[in-house]
Amino acid sequence: MYFNLIPVQLGNPYLQFGSTLLFFPLAFYISKWVGLDGLKGLGMVFHPGWKKNFFISFLIGFGFWMVMFGIQFYVGDLEFVGVHGPVNVIMPVVEVFVGYLVGSLINDLIVRGYVVNILKDKIHIVWVFIISILIYALDDYWYAGFSISNSIFSIILGLSLTLAYYKTGSIWADTGLHYGLNIAYGLFYGLVGNSGSALFIVKETGHETAFSNLLNYIIPALMFIFVLWALKYYSSSNTLSKDNKITFSH
């Protein structure tokens, strides 16, 4: 509600960015008010290995989404037109990298950090996963509109993001995945609502096949399997409850 009532309504991009950053003190005080430990209580814990978690996850998210775009180019769903000139692209690319970092982090702090930590000791963790993933899907619906396809896509993707958060106990593995796939998207489409901020110029051909439609499910599903395998390389902050565990085989 905050983002749709304030930043989205501001026309000046600097005011939008400044009001977006106000989220962090707002989140700090609200989380304190409900009994969590500020931003730390939402998973922003700078524990040993947090940079490694972020980097591993970034490579996974970016890599799988680049594979998806590569397949779309190969089968003819997308057509490569060109690259924006360096003079015209420097600031837009900076906007993509900064905007998606802040956006990914904020979404993860709310949808996973807040939800998981406020509910993990009250209900079984499986229900926590379900609630978090459904909120993530509804958040996508808020911005992208409803479709069965988008909802299934969000649910599958949300499973990887929620698992990465829960198993590490901090935001960084989750945000790395989210940021990586957003950056891959941003290279071709720019920031949401601002295609001029993309690095590459691409055209959707309208050529769709059954495989093209399934690709939106296959890639996030494969990424989930890969995240399951990669869990052994992540570092844990050990901040989540040890009494309400959910286990997955690798």
C-alpha positions in Angstrom: 0.0 0.0 0.0 2.8 2.4 0.9 4.5 2.0 -2.5 1.3 2.4 -4.5 0.1 5.4 -2.4 3.4 7.4 -2.3 6.3 6.5 -4.6 4.2 5.4 -7.6 2.2 8.7 -7.4 5.3 10.9 -7.6 6.4 12.1 -11.0 10.0 13.0 -10.2 12.3 9.9 -10.3 14.5 11.3 -7.6 11.5 11.8 -5.3 10.3 8.3 -6.1 13.7 6.8 -5.2 14.0 8.8 -2.0 10.5 7.8 -0.9 11.3 4.2 -1.7 14.3 4.3 0.6 12.0 5.5 3.4 10.8 1.9 3.4 13.8 0.8 5.4 13.2 3.0 8.5 9.5 2.3 8.2 10.1 -1.4 8.1 12.6 -1.1 11.1 10.0 0.6 13.3 7.1 -1.6 12.3 9.1 -4.8 12.8 10.1 -3.5 16.3 6.5 -2.7 17.0 5.3 -6.2 16.2 8.1 -7.8 18.3 10.7 -8.5 15.7 14.3 -7.2 16.0 14.2 -4.4 13.4 15.6 -5.2 10.0 17.6 -8.0 11.5 14.4 -9.6 12.5 13.4 -9.5 8.9 16.5 -11.4 7.9 18.9 -8.6 7.1 21.7 -10.3 9.0 25.3 -9.8 8.0 26.5 -13.1 9.2 29.7 -14.9 8.0 29.1 -16.1 4.5 26.3 -13.7 3.6 28.3 -12.4 0.6 28.9 -15.9 -0.7 25.1 -16.7 -0.3 24.3 -13.6 -2.4 26.9 -14.3 -5.0 26.0 -18.0 -5.5 22.3 -17.2 -5.7 22.8 -14.3 -8.1 24.7 -16.6 -10.5 21.9 -19.2 -10.3 19.1 -16.7 -10.9 20.9 -14.8 -13.6 22.1 -18.0 -15.3 18.7 -19.7 -15.5 16.9 -16.6 -16.7 19.6 -16.0 -19.4 19.1 -19.6 -20.5 15.4 -19.0 -20.7 16.0 -15.9 -22.9 18.5 -17.8 -25.0 15.9 -20.5 -25.7 13.3 -17.9 -26.6 15.8 -16.4 -29.2 16.6 -19.8 -30.5 12.9 -20.9 -31.0 11.9 -17.5 -32.5 9.9 -16.1 -29.7 12.2 -13.1 -29.4 14.2 -11.3 -32.1 17.4 -9.5 -31.4 17.3 -6.0 -32.8 20.5 -4.3 -31.4 22.2 -2.6 -28.5 21.6 0.9 -27.2 24.5 3.2 -27.7 26.8 3.8 -24.7 25.8 7.4 -24.3 22.1 6.6 -24.1 22.4 3.5 -21.9 24.7 4.3 -19.0 22.2 5.9 -16.7 19.3 3.5 -17.7 21.6 0.5 -16.9 22.5 2.1 -13.6 18.8 2.5 -12.9 18.2 -1.1 -13.7 21.0 -2.4 -11.4 20.1 -0.1 -8.5 16.3 -0.2 -9.0 16.1 -4.0 -9.1 18.5 -4.4 -6.2 16.3 -2.2 -4.0 13.1 -3.6 -5.3 14.2 -7.2 -4.9 15.5 -6.6 -1.4 12.3 -4.8 -0.3 10.0 -7.5 -1.7 12.1 -10.2 0.0 12.1 -8.4 3.4 8.3 -8.2 3.3 7.2 -11.4 1.6 9.7 -13.7 3.2 11.5 -11.9 6.0 8.4 -10.5 7.7 6.0 -13.4 6.9 8.4 -16.2 7.8 9.6 -14.6 11.0 6.2 -13.5 12.3 4.6 -16.9 11.7 7.4 -19.5 12.1 6.8 -20.1 15.8 3.0 -19.9 15.5 2.0 -22.4 12.8 3.7 -25.3 11.0 6.4 -24.2 8.6 4.7 -25.8 5.7 1.8 -23.4 6.2 4.3 -20.5 6.5 5.7 -21.5 3.1 2.2 -21.6 1.6 1.2 -18.2 2.9 4.5 -16.6 1.8 4.3 -18.0 -1.7 0.6 -17.0 -2.1 1.4 -13.5 -1.0 4.3 -13.4 -3.5 1.9 -14.6 -6.3 -0.7 -12.0 -5.2 2.0 -9.3 -5.3 2.8 -10.2 -8.9 -1.0 -10.1 -9.6 -1.1 -6.5 -8.2 1.5 -5.3 -10.7 1.1 -7.7 -13.7 -2.5 -8.5 -13.7 -4.1 -12.0 -13.1 -3.6 -15.0 -15.3 -3.4 -18.7 -14.5 0.0 -18.8 -16.3 1.5 -16.0 -14.2 0.1 -17.4 -11.0 1.7 -20.8 -11.6 5.0 -19.2 -12.6 5.0 -17.1 -9.4 4.2 -20.1 -7.2 7.0 -22.2 -8.6 9.5 -19.3 -8.4 8.3 -18.4 -4.9 9.1 -21.9 -3.7 12.8 -21.4 -4.6 12.9 -17.9 -3.0 11.2 -19.0 0.2 13.4 -22.1 0.5 16.6 -20.1 0.1 15.5 -17.7 2.8 14.3 -20.4 5.3 17.3 -22.7 4.9 19.9 -19.9 5.3 18.0 -17.8 7.9 18.8 -14.5 6.2 17.8 -12.5 3.2 20.9 -12.8 1.0 20.4 -16.2 -0.7 16.8 -15.2 -1.4 17.7 -11.7 -2.7 20.6 -13.0 -4.8 18.2 -15.3 -6.7 15.6 -12.5 -7.1 18.1 -9.9 -8.1 19.9 -12.2 -10.6 16.8 -13.0 -12.5 15.6 -9.4 -12.4 18.9 -8.2 -13.8 18.7 -10.8 -16.7 15.1 -9.5 -17.3 16.3 -5.9 -17.1 19.0 -6.3 -19.7 16.3 -7.1 -22.3 13.2 -5.2 -21.0 14.6 -2.6 -18.6 12.8 -1.6 -15.4 9.1 -2.5 -15.2 7.2 0.2 -17.1 10.4 1.7 -18.6 11.6 -0.4 -21.5 13.9 2.4 -22.5 16.2 1.5 -19.7 17.1 -1.9 -21.3 20.6 -2.6 -22.6 19.5 -4.7 -25.5 16.7 -3.9 -28.0 14.5 -7.0 -28.6 11.2 -7.6 -30.3 8.6 -10.1 -29.4 7.6 -12.0 -32.6 4.3 -13.3 -31.4 5.5 -16.8 -32.4 4.3 -19.1 -29.6 4.4 -22.9 -29.3 3.4 -25.3 -26.6 7.1 -25.5 -25.6 7.2 -21.7 -25.4 4.3 -21.6 -23.0 5.8 -24.4 -20.9 9.2 -22.7 -20.7 7.8 -20.3 -18.0 7.3 -23.3 -15.8 10.2 -25.5 -16.8 12.9 -22.9 -16.1 11.8 -22.0 -12.5 11.2 -25.7 -11.8 14.7 -26.6 -12.9 16.0 -23.7 -10.9 14.2 -25.0 -7.8 15.9 -28.4 -8.3 19.3 -26.7 -8.7 18.7 -24.6 -5.5 18.0 -27.8 -3.6 21.4 -29.1 -4.7 23.2 -25.8 -4.0 21.9 -25.6 -0.4 25.0 -27.5 0.8 27.2 -24.5 -0.4 25.2 -21.8 1.5 26.1 -20.5 4.9 23.4 -20.3 7.6 22.8 -17.5 10.0 21.1 -19.9 12.4 18.5 -17.3 13.3 15.4 -19.3 12.5 13.7 -21.6 14.9 15.2 -25.1 15.1 11.9 -26.6 16.5 9.8 -26.2 13.4 11.9 -27.6 10.7 11.1 -28.7 7.2 13.6 -30.9 5.4 14.3 -31.6 1.7 16.5 -34.2 0.2 19.2 -32.9 -2.2 
